[in-house]
Amino acid sequence: MRKVSMLLLSLMLSAAMLAACSGNKTAEENKTGTDSQGTGGTGSKTEEPAKTDDISQKKITIKIHYPLPDQKEARAQEDDKIKRFTEKYPNVTIVKDDWQYSVNEIGIKMASNEAPTFYNTFATEAQMLIEHGWVADISEFYNSWEYKDEMNQLLQNQFIVDGKVYGITQNGYITSTVINKALLDAKQVPLPDMDWSWDDMYNVAKGAADVKKGISGIAPMGKGNESGWNWTNFLFEAGGEIQKNEDGKYTATFNSDAGVKALDFYKKLRWEANAIPQDWALGWSDAINAFQQGRTAMVIAGASDIIDSALNQGGLKPENVIAYPMPAAEKGGKHIGILGGNYLVINPNATKEEQEMAFRYITFDYFTDKGLEALDANIQERKSKNKYYVPAPLNYFSDNSEYAKKINAIYDKYDNVYRYDEKMLSLIDGKPEAQYGTQDFYGAMSNVVQESFSKKGTDSKTQLDATAKLVQTKFFDKIKAQ
């Protein structure tokens, strides 16, 4: 995630430094050989005219995506990156903005011109953001970047639409289930095998629940779009789909037999096992907090988010926090979880210079020795504070790359790096989210989940048929043929 432009960009700093020492103001014009580690290379002529405007010499301000106040370790890591970036680009002023992407707020942010120069978003948002014109086409920067072919293509392709690049992947996940082993031990419930099924999940949830103590066996998310997102994993595991595309027409298909089977399983956890929280209307943060506080034995999300919260905020021990693949619908089936990811996208309202500098900032530590050093320092710092480093199961770089080997060598040096079970990693099977109307579908399904948890005896087929009709007429019929 090669040609000429990005090599020129990374050289600009070297050119500027040479100019400062020698007075040669055009030193960068015919150079192409300095890499992001500053190791240098052979010079070569370029067929394209040399750039006359060097943005490393212009006063530029970029407003960056910044972690939330309670994410102290992440903020410290970002502050270190800002320091190193501004040392290389002293002409750049960095403004911190801890606004976190929200589908309900992005339109307002764009209309009021308050959105950061770049901001975070998710795999599901690509098509919607592109259609609204809320992300910049960064193909020029990306295609000229020397490392584009070493990116994790499974993740990066989520933000490449019609051959154009609209975002840079940070990391990704395949939705997993994380188990608090201590709560299972307290009720003498054995850990299931990694190759587990819905029946195993049901038995663990039922056995670990302790209603008198306010402990649930599992906490499926019960409000917000995340509620529909959680449930969709079970739809996929049962063999279902959200929609189908026939000649450019998108039709809802989640009201299938697979959808009924998945919704019936939810109801079984609620009404038969009595395994979900009594206050089941939990959003993403609520469910994660319930797990870190020891109030639920299982929760479903990206594993690294759950584990980081449990270890570094909840004080749970690594040996008691175990990541599992999503359960197969039937024994021996596939462990399908939603493939998602975190992305950084650039504001189309920013100037071309601001967009280019934002791209440089986003990729500043990608594939570099400095990135490795920053990672090592981050893990060391966490260790000094008795904190754990929890890597994402999927990273921006390809698992087969040389860079991945260097990353793993750093992990091997420390005992405060969380390590995923190899069998778990071999079993997870990611399925990309639908690119069209997905968040609208999730929102509609959250109402179905809430009704299923609050009213006993509802008919799953009736519920799903009604919701499919709603989603079809209100959202899917408006999708433009691609």
N, C-alpha and C positions, 0 to 999 in steps of 0.2 A: 504494500500500500504505500520512471527512471528517466528519462530522456535528458533534457538539458536544464530545464528551469530550476528544479529543486537543488540540483548540484550547484547551480549558480548562487542560489539563495544561501546555502550553507557556506559557500565560499565568501560571501559578501563581508562577513565579519573579518576573515583573514585578510581580505583586500583592504578593508578599512584600517586594520592594524598596520599593514605594510605602508599604507599611505601616511599614517601618522608618523612613522619612523623615517620614511624616505621622501615624502612629499609627492609620491606617484599616485595621483588621484584616479588613475584608470587601471590600477593593477589587476582588478578582477575581470577585466573585459575579455581576456582570452584564456582564463584559467577555468578548469573544470574538475580538478583532481583532489580537492580537500574533502574528506568525509566527515561524518558527524563526530568521530572520535579525534579529529584533528591530526590523523596520521599522515595525511598528504598523499600525493599521487603524481602522475605525469600530466603535464599541461597539454591541452589540445585546442585546436581552433574550432569554433562553432560556425555553422553555416548561417545562423540567425544573427541579426544585428545585435551588438552588445546593448544592454540596458543602460539608459542614460540616467534613470531615476533609481538611486540606491536607497531602498527603504530603511536600511540600517543607519542612514544619515538623517532621516526625517523624524521629527517629533511626532510620535504616534501614541495614542492612548487606547488601551483595550480593557474592556470590562470582562473579567473572567468568571467562570463558574467556580464557586468556592464552597467547601463543606460547611455543614450546619454547625452551630456553636457547640453542641454536645459531642461532635466528632473531633475530639481533641487531637488524637493521633493523626487523623487525616489532615487536619488543619496544619499541624506541625510539618507534615510531609509536603503540603502544598506551599507553605511559607519558604521552605528550603528551595523548592523549585523556582519560586518567584525570585529569590535572591540570586540563584545561579543564572536565571534567564536575563535578569536586568544587568548582571555583570557583563554578560555577552552582548546585550543590546541596551546600553545605557540611554539610548534615545527613546526607549519605551517606558511609558507610565502604566502601571498595573492598578486597576481598580477592582476590588474584591466585591463579589455579589453572591450571597448565599441563597438566592432564589432557586428553588428546586422545581423542575418542570412539572407542570400540571396541565392536563388537557383542557381544564376549565379556565385556565388563566393565560395561556399562551397567546390567544387572540387579542386579549386586552393589552398584554405586554407589547405586542407588535404594533397595535394601533396607536398606542401612546408613546412608541419609540423608547420604551423602558427596558426592553429585553437586553441581556448581556451581549457582548460581541460574539461569544459562543456560549452554548448552554447544553445541559444534559438532556437526554431523552431516551426512549426505549425502542426496541425492535418493531413493535406494533405501529409506531407512529410515522414511519417513513412516508407512506403514500399520502396520508392526511396532511402532513406538513408540506410536502411537495405541492400538492394540489392547491393549498392555500397560499403558497409562495412565502412560507415562513422559514425556509432553509435555503442557503446559498448553494449553487452548483460549484463544487470545489474540484471538479475534474482536472482543471489546469494544474492545480497544485499537487493533487494526488498522483496523477499520471506521470509527473516529472520527478516524483519522489523515489529515491533509489531503493527503498525498502518495500515498495508496494507488493512485490511478488513473494515476500516472506510473511505477509499478514495471514492471519487465520481466515481463509476465504469463506468458510462456513458462516462465520460471524459478519465479516465485512460485506458479503453479498447482500445482506439484509438492507443495506443503505446504498446499493447500486441499482438504480432503476432506469431501464431503457438505455443502459450503457453509461449513464451519468452518475457521478459520485456525489452524495449529499451528506455524508457523515463519516466519522472515524470511530471504529469500535474501540472501546476501552477493555472490556472483558465480557464474558458471557456465562450463561448458566443453562443447565437442563434441570428443570424443576425437580426437587428431591424432597424426601421426607427425612426429618431429623428427629432422633429419638433421645429422650433423657433416660439413660439406663438406670440412674438412681431411683427414679420413680417406679420403674419396672421391678427393680430389686426389692423395693419396699413392699410390693404386693406379691412377691415371688412369681413374677411373670417372666418366663425365659425370653431372651432376645430371639427374634426370628432370624432365619437364614437370610442372607442378602438377596437370594433368589426367591423372594416372597410373593404372596398373592393377596388379593382383596380379603380372602378369608383369614389370612394371617394378620392383616391390618385390623380387621374386625375383632379378632380374638385378643390382640394386644391392647387395643383401645378399650374394650370391655373390661379386661382384666386389670388394667392400670388405673382406671377411673376410681376415684374415691369422693363421692358426692358430699359426704359429711365434712371432709376437709377442703372442699372447694377445688378439687383436682380433677380435671377432665382427662380422658384417655387420648383425645385428639382434639385439636382446635382448628377446624376448617374455617376459613375466613367467611364472615357472614354479612358483611356490608361493603358498599363501594364496589367499583369495578373489579377489585381484587377478589371479590367473592365469586364472580363468574369466571375469573381467571383460574382460581383454585379448582373449581368444578370441571373446567374444560380438560384438565389432565385426565380425569376419569373418563370423559367422553372419548378422548383419543385412545386410552388404554382399552376401552371396550370396542374399538374399531370404528368409531364414528368420526365425522368431519363437521366443521362449522358450516361450510358452504361448498357448492360446486360451481364451476365455470363452464358454461356451454355456449360457445360462439359469442363470448363477451357478456353474457348475461349471468349474473350471480344469483344463485338460489340457495336459500337456507336449507340445510340438511340435518341440523342437530336434533330435530324431532324424530329421529330414527329409533330403531330398536336399541341401538347402542346408547343413544341419549336416555332412553327410558331406563335401561339397565344401570347407567351411571347415577341417575337421579334416585332410583330406588335404593341404591347402595348408600347414598347420603341419608336417606330416610331411615334406613336400617341402623345406621350409626346413632341417629338422633332418638328414635322411638323404641327400638328393640334393645340396643346395647346401653342406652342412656349414657353415651360416652363423650358427648360434646359439652362445652361449657353451658351452664345454666343461663348466663348472659352471653348468648351465642353471637350477638351482633358485633363481631370483632372485625376491625379493619386490619390492614397489613401490620401497622405498628402495634396494634393491640395484641394481635396473635403472637408476634415476635416477643413482645414484652411478657406475655403470659408464659411463654416457654422459658425465658431467661429468669423469671421469678419462681420457676418450679410449680406453676399452676396448671400445666398441661404436659402430658408425656410425649406428644407428637405434634409437629406443625409442618406445614407444607409451603415451601418457597425456594428461592435460590439458596443452596446450602451455606455458602460463605456468609450471607447476611445473617442467617440464624445463628451460626456458630460464633461469628465475631461478637455478636450481641451477648450470647450466652457466656462466653469465656471472659470477655473484657468488661462487660457491664454487670452481668449477673453473677460472676464469680464461680460459675460451674467449672468442674474439672474436665480436661480434654478426654479422659478415659470414659466419662459419663455422657459425652455428647457425640453421638454417632450418626454420621450421614448415611442414608440408604437411598437406593434408586426408588422411584415410584413403584408401587406394587403392580404386578401383572394382574390383569382381570382374572385370569385362570392360571393355575400352576403350570409353569413351563412357557408362559407367554412372554411377550415383549414388555420391558419396563419403560414404557413411553412417558416422557415428561415434556412439557413445553420448552422449546428452545427459545431462549430470550437473550437479551443483552443490553448493556449500557453503552450509549453512544454520545459523542460530542458533535454538535452541529453548529454551523456558523451562521450568524445573522445576515440575511441578505440586504438589510438596510445599512450595514457597515460599508465603509469605503473599501476599494480594492486593496489599498495598503493595509487597512485594519484587518481585512479578511486574510490576507497573506501572513500577517504577523500572528494572527490567531492560529492559523494552521501551523506555523512554526512553534508556537507555544504548546499546542496540543501534542505535537509529535516530538517535542524537545528531548524527552528521555527515551523515546522509542528506539530500541536496538542499539543503544549506546553504552559504552563503558560507564558513563556517568549515571545512566539508568540503573546499571548493576550496582554501582557504588551507593546510589541513593536507596536502593532496595536493601542492601546490606546494612546501611546506617539506620534505616527505618526499623529493621528487625532487631538490631542491637539496642536501639533506643527503647523499643517495646520491652525487650528483655530486662533492661535496667529498671523498668517500672513494673516488672512482673506482669507484663501484658503479652498476649499472643498475637502472632501474625497469621492471618487466615487467608490463604490465596484463593482466588476464584478457580473453579474447576476448569474453566475455559479462559484462555488469555488472548490478547490481541495478536500474539505471534503464533505461528504454526508449531504444533507439538514436535514436528520433525526438524525444526530449524536448529541451527547451531546455538542460537540465542537461548532456546529452551533448555539446552544442555547446561549452559552457563547459569541459568536461573536455578535449575535443580541442584547444581553444585553448591550454590549459596544456601538453599534450603537445608541441605545435608549438614551444614556446619552448626546448625542451631537446634536446641531442644524446645524452643518456644514457637516453632512453626507447625501449625496443624497439618497433619497428613491424612489424606483420604484413603480409605480402604481400597486396595487395588481391585478387589472383586467388584466393589461398588462402581468404580470407574469403568470397568469392563462391561457392566450390565446396563448403564444408563443409555437411553436411546432417545435422542432429541428429535422433536417434530416442530418445525417452524410455525409460528403463529400466522394466521391468515393476514394478508397484507391489506385487506379492504374491510372497513367497517368493524374491525375487531373490538375496539373499545366500546362501540355502540352495542355490540353483541354481549360483551361482558356486563355492561350496565343493565341490559334487559334480563340477563340470566341471574343477576344478583337479586332481582325481585322474586324470581322463581325459587331461589335458594332460601330466601327469607320466608316465603310462604310455606315451603316444605318444612322448615324448622319450627314454625310457629303454629301450624295447623296439622293436626294428625289426620290421616286418612285421605289426603289429596291424591288425585289421579295423575300420575306422571305424564302419561300420553296427552291428556287434555291440557295440562299446563304447558307442555312443550309445543304442542300444535298452536296454541294461542300465541305463545311468545314468538314462534317462527313466523307467524302471519304478521305480527307487529313489526318484527325486525325486517322482514321482507319489504313491506310497504313503506316503512319509514326510513329505512337505510339502504338495504341492498338494491332496491329498484333504482336508486339514485346513483349507483356506482357507474361511472363512465366505462364503456368498453375499452379495453387496452389492446 
